[in-house]
Amino acid sequence: MADGTGRPAAPYFADVAGGPAAAHWIAAADGVRLRAVHWPGPVSSAAPRGTVLILTGRTEYAEKYGRVAADLAARGYGCVTLDWRGQGLSERAHDDALRGHVDSFSEYQSDLDALIAHARALRLPEPYHMLAHSMGGCIGLRALMRDVAFARACFTAPMWGVLMRPTLRVAAWGLSSASRLVGLSHLPSPGRAATLEDAAEAAEANMLTRDPESFDWVRRQVAAHPELGLAAPSLHWVHEALRETRALARLPSPDIPCLTMLGDEEWVVDSARVHDRMRRWPGATFEIVEGGRHELLIEDAATRGARLDRIAAHFD
């Protein structure tokens, strides 16, 4: 059923998200159905400061950013995001719905174009700012390099390189390339959780955040709504991620004000690639977060608030 926007309404699980939002089905240029979610800006009489487009990481979904969106609304910003193809409630690209898969990382650019068109159709206040996390940082950097119109960008733990030991990197290139030649690139990447149960078991160590409550909050979201969950990426996804991050590393930095935040306890993305990029980004600000892990914004309210204060100041 369509709402007042004329776009079909999509589900949004406010019971686990920590805040209300409007969700719609939109379509990428190739027809893939995507879920877009919009959180309104401040309810006070103050003029909105703009709209933040949240570009999420692999396995993520809109509800995970409910608290972040509420905090940004308190700082004067509306937010909009989407579930990338193959995850969340967007159309899954693999017969095994839990397998993270994409034919090409360029398809994520099509998804982002659809989100921007949706934001404009809703007449969300400009300027548009980018807040990109992990895989979303890879997608966001490519978008900036092709001159997608953002006023300012902020990256948290961006996936500008896939973290692997050098010997494993060689093996990953070889295995993912060979799997394409023999028609097995759809198989899950070795060493990654293949089911939601495996993912939950692996998560027990919690190397993502310092706040147990926030960590459990995210786990409860998927437990309550398993359709949001995602497990291991396909070998093909790994191959495409390696190709895209290598290609991006060879390009000059875009001309846009940028703030990048990276925890000194990062273990998911390749920190060396982030350091290299920021050394080559004139005028950009690079902040190493002491004690920060991969999920810099999935933290207790005080810690999250302090980091969002810094991000909002950059957008201002």
TORZA-832231 format. One record per residue (C-alpha): residue number from 0; x, y, z. Coordinates in nm, 4 decimals, padded with zeros to 6 digits. Layout:
<nodes>
NUM/X/Y/Z $
...
</nodes>
This chain:
<nodes>
0/00.0000/00.0000/00.0000 $
1/00.1296/00.3453/-00.0895 $
2/00.1303/00.6263/00.1645 $
3/00.1117/01.0006/00.1021 $
4/00.4398/00.9931/-00.0903 $
5/00.2926/00.7743/-00.3628 $
6/00.5611/00.5140/-00.2943 $
7/00.4793/00.1689/-00.1553 $
8/00.5192/00.1500/00.2204 $
9/00.7712/-00.1051/00.3474 $
10/00.8036/-00.2697/00.6898 $
11/01.0067/-00.1008/00.9606 $
12/01.0520/-00.2664/01.2988 $
13/01.0162/00.0285/01.5352 $
14/00.9846/-00.2140/01.8272 $
15/01.3590/-00.2861/01.8099 $
16/01.4904/00.0293/01.6424 $
17/01.4634/00.2881/01.9165 $
18/01.2696/00.5410/01.7146 $
19/00.9944/00.5901/01.4545 $
20/01.0620/00.6177/01.0840 $
21/00.8942/00.5955/00.7456 $
22/00.9958/00.3074/00.5196 $
23/00.9333/00.2690/00.1467 $
24/01.0101/00.0274/-00.1320 $
25/01.2200/00.1823/-00.4059 $
26/01.3886/00.0296/-00.7100 $
27/01.7414/00.0506/-00.8445 $
28/01.7955/00.1124/-01.2158 $
29/01.8115/-00.2630/-01.2805 $
30/01.4795/-00.3212/-01.1039 $
31/01.6147/-00.4649/-00.7779 $
32/01.3757/-00.3836/-00.4924 $
33/01.5334/-00.1919/-00.2057 $
34/01.4022/-00.0777/00.1301 $
35/01.4616/00.2900/00.2065 $
36/01.4040/00.4336/00.5546 $
37/01.3649/00.7999/00.6466 $
38/01.3888/00.9440/00.9963 $
39/01.2512/01.2990/01.0213 $
40/01.4628/01.5851/01.1451 $
41/01.3972/01.8000/01.4515 $
42/01.0379/01.8530/01.5595 $
43/01.1175/02.1984/01.7001 $
44/01.0617/02.5186/01.5065 $
45/01.4330/02.5422/01.4273 $
46/01.5148/02.5101/01.0595 $
47/01.6647/02.1704/00.9693 $
48/02.0373/02.1721/00.9041 $
49/02.0175/01.9207/00.6232 $
50/01.9881/01.5479/00.5712 $
51/02.2419/01.2772/00.6524 $
52/02.2542/00.9812/00.4160 $
53/02.3680/00.6851/00.6243 $
54/02.5605/00.4289/00.4195 $
55/02.5649/00.1104/00.6223 $
56/02.8121/-00.1756/00.6374 $
57/02.7903/-00.5353/00.5224 $
58/02.5229/-00.7360/00.7114 $
59/02.3617/-00.4153/00.8413 $
60/02.0040/-00.2872/00.8092 $
61/01.8178/00.0344/00.8821 $
62/01.6947/-00.0504/01.2324 $
63/02.0524/-00.0725/01.3592 $
64/02.0819/00.3039/01.3088 $
65/01.7642/00.4038/01.4915 $
66/01.9531/00.5437/01.7889 $
67/02.2052/00.7253/01.5709 $
68/01.9229/00.8826/01.3685 $
69/01.7437/00.9957/01.6851 $
70/02.0643/01.1531/01.8141 $
71/02.1243/01.3310/01.4836 $
72/01.7650/01.4593/01.4846 $
73/01.8367/01.6151/01.8236 $
74/02.1300/01.7909/01.6561 $
75/01.9154/01.9269/01.3744 $
76/01.9519/01.6633/01.1030 $
77/01.7111/01.4288/00.9340 $
78/01.8453/01.0946/00.8150 $
79/01.7755/00.8529/00.5340 $
80/01.9269/00.5144/00.4567 $
81/01.8591/00.1952/00.2689 $
82/01.9296/-00.1734/00.2978 $
83/02.1825/-00.2529/00.0258 $
84/02.0776/-00.5211/-00.2200 $
85/02.1368/-00.8631/-00.0711 $
86/02.0843/-00.7629/00.2916 $
87/01.8250/-00.6331/00.5353 $
88/01.4794/-00.6378/00.3783 $
89/01.6036/-00.5499/00.0302 $
90/01.5926/-00.8087/-00.2452 $
91/01.8414/-01.0880/-00.1815 $
92/02.0739/-01.1718/-00.4673 $
93/02.1439/-01.5344/-00.3775 $
94/01.9280/-01.8458/-00.3554 $
95/02.0584/-01.8826/-00.0002 $
96/01.9108/-01.5686/00.1560 $
97/02.1762/-01.5692/00.4286 $
98/02.4629/-01.5552/00.1776 $
99/02.6003/-01.2059/00.1256 $
100/02.6350/-01.1708/-00.2507 $
101/02.6569/-00.9074/-00.5218 $
102/02.7487/-00.9501/-00.8872 $
103/02.9568/-00.6321/-00.8913 $
104/03.0289/-00.3544/-00.6439 $
105/02.9098/-00.1138/-00.9141 $
106/02.5578/-00.2345/-00.8319 $
107/02.5867/-00.0648/-00.4936 $
108/02.6344/00.2635/-00.6792 $
109/02.3012/00.2019/-00.8505 $
110/02.1461/00.1454/-00.5075 $
111/02.2906/00.4730/-00.3797 $
112/02.1639/00.6611/-00.6844 $
113/01.8159/00.5255/-00.6098 $
114/01.8428/00.6428/-00.2481 $
115/01.9446/00.9941/-00.3518 $
116/01.6574/01.0084/-00.6002 $
117/01.4241/00.8952/-00.3205 $
118/01.5527/01.1670/-00.0863 $
119/01.4907/01.4280/-00.3532 $
120/01.1445/01.2902/-00.4280 $
121/01.0631/01.3280/-00.0576 $
122/01.2064/01.6807/-00.0712 $
123/01.4305/01.6108/00.2242 $
124/01.6146/01.9246/00.3329 $
125/01.9496/01.9969/00.1738 $
126/02.2449/02.0001/00.1993 $
127/02.3015/01.6260/00.1870 $
128/02.5855/01.4860/00.3972 $
129/02.7331/01.1368/00.3928 $
130/02.7860/00.9239/00.7039 $
131/02.9420/00.5998/00.5829 $
132/03.0471/00.2990/00.7890 $
133/03.2649/00.0017/00.6940 $
134/03.1480/-00.1353/00.3551 $
135/02.9402/00.1804/00.3228 $
136/03.2701/00.3684/00.3336 $
137/03.3908/00.1802/00.0280 $
138/03.0667/00.2546/-00.1563 $
139/03.0703/00.6154/-00.0387 $
140/03.4280/00.6805/-00.1483 $
141/03.3517/00.5501/-00.4966 $
142/03.0453/00.7771/-00.5088 $
143/03.2532/01.0819/-00.4170 $
144/03.5042/00.9919/-00.6861 $
145/03.2278/00.9975/-00.9447 $
146/03.1122/01.3385/-00.8201 $
147/02.7876/01.2392/-00.6522 $
148/02.6674/01.5579/-00.4857 $
149/02.7403/01.5582/-00.1126 $
150/02.8312/01.8699/00.0823 $
151/03.0492/01.6891/00.3373 $
152/03.1446/01.3328/00.4202 $
153/03.2199/01.1440/00.7401 $
154/03.3589/00.7909/00.7457 $
155/03.3733/00.5585/01.0453 $
156/03.6017/00.2550/01.0118 $
157/03.5746/00.2648/00.6313 $
158/03.6401/-00.0540/00.4350 $
159/03.9090/00.0871/00.2072 $
160/04.0896/-00.2435/00.2394 $
161/03.9896/-00.5930/00.3526 $
162/04.1901/-00.6920/00.6601 $
163/04.3911/-01.0090/00.5970 $
164/04.7394/-01.1357/00.6671 $
165/04.9535/-01.1068/00.3515 $
166/04.9591/-01.4825/00.2978 $
167/04.5824/-01.5038/00.3368 $
168/04.5354/-01.2146/00.0951 $
169/04.7216/-01.4077/-00.1745 $
170/04.5117/-01.7155/-00.0973 $
171/04.1886/-01.5133/-00.1021 $
172/04.2699/-01.3695/-00.4440 $
173/04.3558/-01.7145/-00.5745 $
174/04.0571/-01.8954/-00.4260 $
175/03.8005/-01.6316/-00.5187 $
176/03.9385/-01.6056/-00.8736 $
177/03.9530/-01.9825/-00.9219 $
178/03.5992/-02.0251/-00.7910 $
179/03.4735/-01.8007/-01.0713 $
180/03.6432/-02.0148/-01.3342 $
181/03.4876/-02.3389/-01.2095 $
182/03.1422/-02.2013/-01.1302 $
183/03.1743/-02.2140/-00.7515 $
184/03.1887/-01.8438/-00.6704 $
185/02.8458/-01.8693/-00.5077 $
186/02.9926/-02.0740/-00.2209 $
187/03.0440/-01.9060/00.1181 $
188/03.3817/-01.7620/00.2034 $
189/03.5768/-02.0068/00.4255 $
190/03.6142/-01.9118/00.7883 $
191/03.3008/-01.6965/00.7943 $
192/02.9740/-01.7734/00.9727 $
193/02.7481/-01.9638/00.7330 $
194/02.4293/-01.9443/00.9442 $
195/02.2744/-01.6973/01.1865 $
196/02.3523/-01.9425/01.4660 $
197/02.7182/-01.9454/01.3643 $
198/02.7185/-01.5671/01.3484 $
199/02.5672/-01.5400/01.6965 $
200/02.8240/-01.7856/01.8306 $
201/03.1116/-01.5948/01.6708 $
202/02.9756/-01.2710/01.8138 $
203/03.0172/-01.3923/02.1709 $
204/03.3697/-01.2488/02.1757 $
205/03.2364/-00.8997/02.0882 $
206/03.5308/-00.7254/01.9316 $
207/03.2969/-00.4682/01.7762 $
208/03.1971/-00.2375/02.0609 $
209/03.2904/-00.1659/02.4217 $
210/02.9297/-00.1399/02.5385 $
211/02.7642/-00.4756/02.6215 $
212/02.4138/-00.3239/02.6223 $
213/02.4491/-00.1782/02.2728 $
214/02.5972/-00.5034/02.1490 $
215/02.3090/-00.7035/02.2969 $
216/02.0597/-00.4528/02.1530 $
217/02.1813/-00.5290/01.8009 $
218/02.1731/-00.9032/01.8656 $
219/01.8169/-00.8768/01.9960 $
220/01.7113/-00.7032/01.6748 $
221/01.8079/-01.0015/01.4604 $
222/01.6737/-01.2475/01.7173 $
223/01.3345/-01.0740/01.7038 $
224/01.3393/-01.0331/01.3245 $
225/01.5632/-01.3007/01.1683 $
226/01.4784/-01.1758/00.8199 $
227/01.7164/-00.8859/00.8879 $
228/02.0112/-01.1192/00.9374 $
229/02.2964/-01.2090/00.7054 $
230/02.5790/-01.4582/00.7359 $
231/02.8923/-01.5283/00.5297 $
232/02.9678/-01.3487/00.2041 $
233/03.0081/-01.5503/-00.1124 $
234/03.3510/-01.6073/-00.2626 $
235/03.2393/-01.3814/-00.5457 $
236/03.1599/-01.1005/-00.3000 $
237/03.5100/-01.1359/-00.1539 $
238/03.6618/-01.1184/-00.5030 $
239/03.4628/-00.8059/-00.5880 $
240/03.5527/-00.6424/-00.2546 $
241/03.9232/-00.7051/-00.3153 $
242/03.8969/-00.5681/-00.6683 $
243/03.7070/-00.2554/-00.5670 $
244/03.9293/-00.1651/-00.2716 $
245/04.2422/-00.2170/-00.4835 $
246/04.0993/00.0037/-00.7589 $
247/04.0031/00.2794/-00.5149 $
248/04.3489/00.2764/-00.3541 $
249/04.5030/00.3725/-00.6892 $
250/04.2874/00.6837/-00.7334 $
251/04.3410/01.0362/-00.5969 $
252/04.1208/01.1611/-00.3162 $
253/03.8072/01.3607/-00.4009 $
254/03.7820/01.7322/-00.3355 $
255/03.5299/01.7378/-00.0518 $
256/03.5535/01.8168/00.3208 $
257/03.6048/01.4861/00.4977 $
258/03.6236/01.3585/00.8544 $
259/03.7389/01.0008/00.9078 $
260/03.7278/00.8261/01.2447 $
261/03.9144/00.5016/01.3127 $
262/03.9442/00.3139/01.6403 $
263/04.2874/00.2149/01.7643 $
264/04.1419/-00.1313/01.8330 $
265/04.0079/-00.1816/01.4791 $
266/04.0183/-00.5429/01.3595 $
267/03.7624/-00.5654/01.0769 $
268/03.8943/-00.3301/00.8083 $
269/04.2523/-00.2711/00.6951 $
270/04.3697/00.0244/00.9052 $
271/04.6827/00.0671/00.6926 $
272/04.4679/00.1455/00.3889 $
273/04.2759/00.4061/00.5891 $
274/04.5982/00.5724/00.7044 $
275/04.7293/00.5726/00.3475 $
276/04.4132/00.7325/00.2089 $
277/04.4039/01.0024/00.4735 $
278/04.7676/01.0941/00.4102 $
279/04.6609/01.1607/00.0508 $
280/04.3441/01.3598/00.1246 $
281/04.4323/01.7318/00.1358 $
282/04.2398/01.9263/00.3967 $
283/04.0721/01.6181/00.5445 $
284/04.0588/01.5475/00.9181 $
285/04.1688/01.2081/01.0491 $
286/04.0915/01.1141/01.4084 $
287/04.2200/00.8027/01.5828 $
288/03.9705/00.7109/01.8544 $
289/04.1456/00.5824/02.1638 $
290/03.9861/00.2571/02.2774 $
291/03.7566/00.2602/01.9748 $
292/03.6579/-00.0637/01.8083 $
293/03.4890/-00.1200/01.4727 $
294/03.1409/00.0001/01.5731 $
295/03.2268/00.3531/01.6792 $
296/02.8600/00.4610/01.6909 $
297/02.7148/00.1466/01.8504 $
298/02.8185/00.2492/02.1986 $
299/02.6674/00.3799/02.5217 $
300/02.4706/00.7025/02.4920 $
301/02.7455/00.9271/02.6282 $
302/03.0185/00.7845/02.4043 $
303/02.7945/00.7790/02.0984 $
304/02.6782/01.1322/02.1722 $
305/03.0310/01.2701/02.1982 $
306/03.1252/01.1175/01.8642 $
307/02.8073/01.2431/01.6994 $
308/02.8778/01.5902/01.8390 $
309/03.2068/01.5779/01.6508 $
310/03.0358/01.4558/01.3332 $
311/02.7607/01.7188/01.3542 $
312/03.0228/01.9899/01.4043 $
313/03.1916/01.8703/01.0849 $
314/02.8622/01.8835/00.8959 $
315/02.7880/02.2314/01.0315 $
</nodes>
